[in-house]
Every structure is written in structure tokens, then in C-alpha cells.
């Protein structure tokens, strides 16, 4: 190793050491946005992910299906969730789950549209607000949002930078960014179970990134709750900015409204 290279490395290490936790956290987040596609990522208006979805209970496979998840971002006032989502299942996609920015959720089948239990809708909104991709895309400049570095580590044989993303309500999402790829590979947050009043630890793992029209996106997603695997999604195709139609995010005209689930 030449003296010049050693000097450069030492200068770089000294510069990083001089950073505060907040400065380092902001730098890591900015590098992540750039790695995900920069303006292409920030300008993403909608997304369609299609592939195989698996659900688990106590680590045992409970269901699998062909799934297509439609996501559309919206500008909304007053801290509402700026995204709407439709999760469609099966080849014909007749069965679906719909979440709206107004805080509603519906199970849609050939029988009609049935409101989802309040707790399931609340869990979806908590999960989405804590999702690192939603934060980086839609909440990055939200008033009160801060970033605090927790340093570096090695997780699952991957060198990572760990950053706490903290909003104005002091809600924390801890994100592990790959040190060389710069993209998120793991996120962790906690929420209190409304029945047991105990805290649930929600962990999501991201892998198999691919470039989609200038945006880097994970084709494999795994979710865990309190150390148990609960969901996996392996996408075959991901598309962005396809001008998804309004009807995807609306209950079909004339569809029967069913009583809420108990």
C-alpha cells in the first residue's frame, strides 16, 4: 500500500470520526436515497409487485398464493398516510385487500366488500408509516424527522451502518444499511399490542435488489414478529410509474357492502 493511499484512508477515517451521530445518520440516509435511484426513486408515483406470497403462523406455513401488490403515492394533508394499496390474490385477482389513505381497509371477494377489523387496519398503517422505503420516499423532509447513527456492525455476515429514523412523535424505525451497496437490508420497530399491551418487535428483511426503470427495489421481502417469521414475498416482476388506474383503489361500483368482520 502506497503512502498516498494510506494518507487518503487516514484522512477519510478522520473525517468520519469528526461527524456527529446526527451528521453521520443524515449522510447514510442521503447515500441510501442516491443508491435507490435518487430523483427516480423520489419521483416514483406508483408501483406493481407480482410474485409468490407466503404466510406463516408459529413458523409453520399457513398459506401461499400468487399475489400482486399495487401501490400508489398521494399528496395528502394533515399527517394522513400518503399511500393507497391493493393486495390482489390468485390468477384472476378476484380476491383482494384494499387499504385507503382515509384509514379504511376492506376484504374484497365475489360476495362483496367487508370492512377489515380495526386492529388489522391499525397494524397496516403503523407498519407502513415505519416502512423505510415509505419514509425515504414520502417522509424524508417531514417536520421533526431526525436521523441518528448507531454506528456500524456486521449482521448476517453483512457490514452495515445502523441509523435510527425518528419522527416528531418520537416513533423510531431502526434501519440497517449495507455499507457498500448503501441500500436498506433490515428494519426494526416496536408497536404495542392493543390486547396484551405488550410490545411486539416487527422486523423486515430486504434482499435480491434489482434495477427497475432507474429504481433499485428488493425482490425478496421477509417479515418477522417477535422472532417468528410471519410473511414472505418473492417478486417475479416489479414495475414502476405505470399510471395505475383509480379503479384499482376503489370498491367497484354497485358492489355489496358487507358487515364488518368480528
N, C-alpha and C positions, 0 to 999 in steps of 0.2 A: 504494500500500500504506500503510495507516494505521500510526501509531506503535504502537498497541496490538498489531496483528498482528505487526509487526516484533519487538516485545518478546517476544511469545509464542514466535515461531520461534527467537529467540536463546536463550530460556530452555530450550526443548526441545533445541536443539543442545548447550547447555552440560551439560544433564542426561545426554545420551547420551555426551558426551565424558568425563564423570566415571565412567562404567561401566568395570569391568574387563572383560577378554576373557571371563572365565567368566560374569559377570553378563549381559553382552550376549548371549552364546550361549544362556544359560538363558532370557532374555527372548524371543529369536527362536523358540526351541523351544516355549515356552508359547503364543506367539501363533499358531504353526502348529497346535498341537493345538486351540486355540479355533476357528481358521479351518476346520479339517477337521470340525468339529461338536462339539467339546468332549466333554461326557458321552456324547452319542450315538455319537461316534467311539470313545471309550474303552470303551463298553459293547457294541460290535459283537461278536456271538458267532459269526457265520458270514457268508459272502458267496458269491454266484454271479455270475461274469462270463461273458458269452456273446458271441461275435463271430468275427472273422476273424483267424487267426494265420498269420504268415509266418516261415519260417526261411531263413537265408542262409549261404552259405559263400563267403568271399573276395568279399563284396559281391554275389554272384550268387544269385538266388532259387533255393532248393533244394526248397521245399515250401510248400504252403498248404493250409489246412483250416478247416473250421468247428470252433471249439473252445469248450468250456465248462469253466471252471476253478472247482471247488468248494473252498472254504477254510473250515476250522473251527478256532477258537481253543480251546485247552485249558489248564487249570492243571496243570502238571507239575513234579515236584520235581527237584532236583539239576542245574539248568542245562540240562536237555533242551529240545529245541525245542518250544515250546508251540503248535504248529500242525500240522494234518494237511491234505493237499491231494490232490485227484484232478483230473487233466487229461484230459478226455474229448474224443474227436475224431470227426468225421463226424456225419451226421444221426441215426444210430441209437446213437451213443456206445458202440459195442461195443469199440472200441479205446481204451485209456486208460493213463495212467501214474499210479501211486499212490505217495505218499510218506507214511510214518508217523512219529509222534514217537519211535518206538523206533530210528530210524536206518536204516530199511529202505526200499527202493524196488523197485517191480515194474512190468514191462511186461505189460499185460493184453490178451489178444486171444482169439479164439474157440478158439485152440489151448490156452490155459491162462495161468498166471501165471508169468512168468520174472523172477528177480531181476535188477535192473539192475547194471551194472558198479560196483564200489566207488567209482571216481573220479567217475562221474556223480552218485551219491548224495551224495558229499562236497561236490561243487560246488554241488548244490542246497541243502544245509544251510548252507554258507558264504554263499551268495547270500541266503538267507532271513534269516539272523542279521544280515546287513548291511543288509537292506532297511529304508529309512527308515520306512515305514508299520508294519512289524512292531516296530521299535524304539520308535516313538512310542506304539503301542498296547499292547505287552506287555513292553517292557524299560525303560520310562521311569524307573522307580524301582528298577531293579536295582542292587545294591550295587556301588559302584565306577564307575558310569556318570557321565561328566562331559561338559560341553559347552563348547567353546572357540570364540569368534568369530574369524574370519579377516578380518573387515571386510566392506565392500560392494564391488560391482563391477558391470559390465554384461556379460552373457553372452547371445549370440544376440539382441541388441537388447532384452534384459530386464534391468531393475535388480534385483539380487539381494543378499541377505545370505548370507554363506558361514559355515557352522558345522561344526566337527569334532565328531562324536559318538564318544566314546572309551569303550570298556568296560574292565572290570577286567583283561582280558588284553592291554590296550593295542592292541586292534583298532580301527582308525579307519574311519569312514564319513564322507566329506565331503559335505555336503548344501548345495545352493543353493536358498534360499527366495525366492520372488518378493516384492519389497519391499512392494508394495501389496496383493496377494492373500494373502500370508503362507504360501501352500502350497508344498510341495516341487516343483521343476521339474527337478531334476537331482541325481544322487548318484554318487559315485565311491568305489571302494575297490580295493585290490590283494590278490591271492592268489598264492601260489607254485605254479607248475605242477609236479605231482609227477614228471613225466617229464623235462622240460627243466631244472627247478629255477629257471627264470626267472620273474620276476614278471609276472602278467597284470593289466592295468588294466581293471576292469569298470565301465562307465558305463551308467546307465539314465536315460532322459528321460521325464518325465511331462507330459501336456498334456490339453486338452479336458476340464476338470473339469466335473462336473455334480452336482447335489444328489440324493441318494438317501436318502429317509426321514431327513433331517436330517444325513446324512453327505456330505461333499464327496469325490468319487472321480474319478481320472483315467480317461477312456475311451480314451486313446491312450498306449501304453507302447512304448518302443523301447530295446533293449539293444545295447551295443557292447562288443567286446573288443579291446583294443589298437588302437583306432581304426577297426575294421571292424564294420559292422552285422551282427548275428547273429540278431536276433529282433524282430518287431513284433506287437503285438496291438491291434486296434481293436474295442472292445466296442460292440455294439448295445444290450445291456441289462445292467444291474448291479442285483442285489437283495441286501439285507442282512437278517439276522435272520429267515431262513425256516425255522428249526428243521430243518436238513438231517439226514437220517436216517443212522444208524450204517452202514447197508449201503453207502453211498457210499464209505466209507473203509475197507472191509474186502474181502478177497478172497472172492468168492462161495463159499458152502459147496459142497463137492464139486468145485470147480474143480481141474483137474490142475496140479500144481506141476512146472514145467519146470526144466531145468538152467540154472545161471547163464550169462549172456552172457559170451563170451570177449573 
